[in-house]
Amino acid sequence: MPFERATETYLRHIAIERGLSQHTLSAYRRDLLTFASWLATAPVVESDGADRAGGSAVLDDVGRIARADLAGFVEHLATRPSGPLAPRSVARMLSSVRSFTAFAAGEGWLQLDPGASVRPPKAPMRLPKAISVHDMERLLAAAAPSDAADDLAGLRDRALLELLYATGARISEAVGLSVDDVTTLADDSAPEADGLSVVKVTGKGNKQRVVPLGSFARAAIDAYLVRARPVFAARGASTPVLFLGARGARLSRQSAWLVIQAAAARAELSEHVSPHTFRHSFATHLLEGGADVRVVQELLGHASVATTQIYTMVTADMLRDVYQTAHPRARRAS
């Protein structure tokens, strides 16, 4: 099986079976193309005691992929003259290739999976960066600098940022929302939930989760839906998408990023702010307020609680710093 044909078969498989987004599929494709480009010029390697014709032979037959190819690829990424990749980036690219070789072995194109024993470089732990509640309030206030009724973009931007902070949604999830995804619960069996505003978020792998929507975010979204969205919608083709650009089309991730950067500049925040800052701040502030880590896991859409627990380390670090600063007997004796 030629490498190119095997790659296309694999990408079709994961698109259907795993329900991956086009953005994720594009990332897998880029990683595999990078691997193929390296194979085309890779030096002769020795595998299982036998000399091989070189990495380019793999492009004609994926059955020739060996552990040495993957190990050599990892070394290349970490030391390439054009600029070594960080361990985290190397690990991500290796993960794409290992997923492909596992599929190839499952299809019978490979006798054994050569990626099973190749380990990624260990990346240093990087704690998520959240901003304080006070800074978040400044950022949200700066989203719509004008209270004028004709500031349509300001109404949309405020609604978008309020939603990001209220739900912890990824930016791709937020711009992918439809108007009908923002709704109000009506449940006779649970009166305490009756009237609760929620958002139906579609995350990775097409998995849906329902996240409560606070009153500030709901008010901002309602104002946008009543005063701004109808004007934007009239400028383009009919679409159920919640957040629209000035011409009536779906607001892109890049445009949403620019909205966030503009608000951060107006708020004059010293910290760097990205779309994920809202997600990190959402989780950190919930845990600081006493939320259970498993509840936060569900709200964020994490498959494993271990992913969510990294936020508990952030709040633990903050508690330690406050304690050491404030308690009279926490500081070391001089």
N, C-alpha and C positions, 0 to 999 in steps of 0.2 A: 504493500500500500504506500503510494507516494505521500510525502509529508504534507504537501498542500491539500490533497484530497482528504487525508485523515483529519487535518485541522478543521476543514469545513464541516465534515461529518460530526466531529466532536462539538463544535460550536452550535450546530443545529440541535444536537442532543441536549446540551445544557440549557439552551433557550426554551425548549419544550418541557423537559423533565423538571428543571429547577425554576422555571419562570423568572429568569434573570432579566434585569432591565437592559435596554440598549446601551446604556452607559457602562454597565458592568461587562457586557459582552464585548464592547469595544476595547476595554482594558485587557480582557483575556486575549483578544486577537492581537493587540499590540505586543503583549508579552511573548506570545508564540512566534510572532514575526521577528522579534528581537532574537529569540533563540535560534530561529532558522537562519537569520543573517550571520549569527556567530558560527553556526555549524558550517556555513558555506566557506568560511575561511579558517576553520579550526585546524590546528596541527594534527598530525597522526597521533593517535593515542593507543595505548595498550590495554586490552580488556581480557580478563581471564587468561592471561599469558599469551595471547595471540595478537600480533600486529594487525591493525585494521587499516583500511584504505584512507581513512581520514573522515572528518566530520561531514564533508559534503556527500558522502555515500548515504548518509541517513536521509537526505532529502529525496532520494530515489526509493528508499524502503525504510519505513519507521521501525521495522523489525530489527534494524541494526542499532537502534539506540541502546547505549550501554550506560552503566553507572558513571563511567569516566566522562561521558559527555556532559552529564548534569553537574558533576563536580567541577569540571573545567569551566562550565558556564558560570557557576557561582564565583569561582576564582577570577574569571574575566570581569564580571560585574563589579567586584570589590576592588579591582586594581586597574581598570581600563584607563589608558592615557587621556582619553577625552574627558575624564572626570569620574572617579570612583563613586559608586552609589552607596548610600547609607545602609547599614545592616537591615533596617526595616524595609527599605525598598527592594533590596536583594531578596529578602524573605518572601515578599509579595510576589515577585517575578518567579521565584523558584516554586512557589505554591501553584501558580498557573501551569507551569511545566509539569509538575508532579501530578496534578489533577489530570492532565492530558495523557501522561504515560500510564496512569492507573486505568483510564478509560481504554487506552490502546491494548493493555494487557487483558482487560475484560472482554474485548472484542476478539481476542486471539491473534492480534497483529504482533504482539510481543509474547515470548514464552514466559518471561518473568517481568515484573514491574521494576525497572532500574531506579525509579525515584523513591521506592519505599525505604531505602537505607540512606538516602542523602538528607542530611539535616541542614536547616538554614542557619546562618550566623545568628548568634544571640544578640538581640537588640537591647540597648539600655532601656530601663523602664522610664516612660515619659508620662508624668502625671497630667491629666487634663487641666487646662487653664480656664478657670471661671473668673468672672468679675463680681464685685460686691453687689449687694442689693441696691445700694445707693447709686452706684455707677450704672446699673441696669435701668434704674428709673430715669436717670439723666439721658441714657441712650434712647429709651422709648419716647421720652418727651421731645427729643431732637428729631424723631422720625418725621414729624409733621410740624415744621417750624412756623407755619401759618395756620390760623384758625378760620381763614376765609373759606366761605362756602364753595368757591370756585377752585380751590386747591385740590383738584381731583387726585393727582399723583400723591400728594401728602396724605390723603385719606387712605389710599391703597397701601402706601408704605407703612403707615402706622398700624394698619390692620395686619399686614404681613409680619412685622416685628413683634407685635403683641401675640400673635399666634405662635411664632417660633418659641418665644419665652414661656407661653402658657402651656404648651404641649410637649416641648423638647423634640419636636419633629426635625428630621434632617431637611436641608434646603430642597433636595430633590423631591422629598415627600410633600413639602409645603406647596411647591409650584405645581405639583401633580394633582392637587385636590380639586374636586368639583364642588359646585355650589351646594349640591345635595349632601355632601359629606359633612357639612356643618348642620347639626340637627339638635332637637330637644327631645329628651326621653319622656315617655309617658308610660308609666308602669304601675298598674293598679296593685300588683303583687308586692311592690317595693315603694311605698308612698314617699319614703325619704329621697328616692331618686327621681321622682316625678318632677318635671320641669328643669332638670339638669341639662345644661348645654354640653354637647360632646362633639368630638371630631372623629370621623372614621378615617384612620390613616393607613395607607397601604405601603408597607415597608419592603425590606429585602425579601426576595423569594415570593413576592406577591402575597405576603402574609398581612392580614388586616388586624388592627388593634383599635380599640375605642378609648380615647383619651378625654377626660373632662376638660371643659373650656371655662376659664374664669370669667367673671363679670366684666372686667376691663377689656379682655380680648373680645368677648362677645359684643360689647358695645361698639368697639372699634370696627369689627367686621360688619355689624349691622349698618353703621354709618357709611361704610364703603359700599355695601350692597345697595343701599337706597340712593345715595347721592353721586357716586363715582362710577361704579361698574356699568350701569345702564348706558352712560355716555361712551365709555370705552367700547362696550359691546356693539353699539350702533356703528362703529367705525370699521368693523371687520365681519368675518363670517360667523354665523351662529355657533356657539361653543358652550359646553357646560362648565368649562374651567373657571375656578374661583378667581384667581389672580390674573388680570389681563394687563397687557402693555398699552401704551397710548394709542396704538393702531388697532386694538381689538384682538390681538393674538395672545396666546399664552405667554406669560412673563417667564423669561428664560432664567436658568440658574445664574448665568453671568450677570444679567440685569439685576437680579435679586442681590447678588454680591455687591454690585455698585451701590444699591440702595443702602445696604448696611454700612459700607465704607463712608458714604456721604453723611449718614446719621452719626457715625462715630466721630467724624471730623467736626461736625457742628457741636457735638457734646464735649469736644476737647478732652477725650479720654487719653490717658497716658499709655494704657495697655493696647496691644494689637487686638483688634476685634475681627472675627471671621464668622461665617454662618454657624460653625460648630461651637462658637463661644456661647451662643444661646442654649444649645443642647447641654453643654457642660454646666452652665450656670443653673439651668433648670434642675438637673440632677443634684448638684451640690447644694443648692438652696433647699430642696426638698429634704435631703438628708440632715442638713443643719437644723431644719424645723422639726425633726423627729420622725420622718417617714421611714417605714420599713424598707430595707434594701430590695426585698422581693417585689414590693409594690412598684418601686422605681424601675426595677427590671422590666416589669410588664408594661409600664408607661413608655419606656424607651424602646421596647421591642427587641431587647437583647435575648438571644437564644439561650445564653448561659448566664447564671448569676455571677460567675467569676468575672465577666466583662464589666458588670455593674459595680462590683466590689472595689474597683480601682478608685471610685469616687469616695468611698469610705476612708481611703488613705489620705485623700485631700483634706477632708474634714478633720481627721485625726491629727494631721500636721498643723492645721489651724488651731485646734484645741491645745496642742503642745506649745505652740508659740505664744498663745494668749496666757497660758498658765505660767510659762517661764518668765514672761514679761510682768505679769500682775501679782503673782504670789510672792510674798516677802521672803519665803524660805526655799523658793525654787531655784534661785540663782546660786551658783557655786561660791563658796567662801573664797575671798581673795587672800 
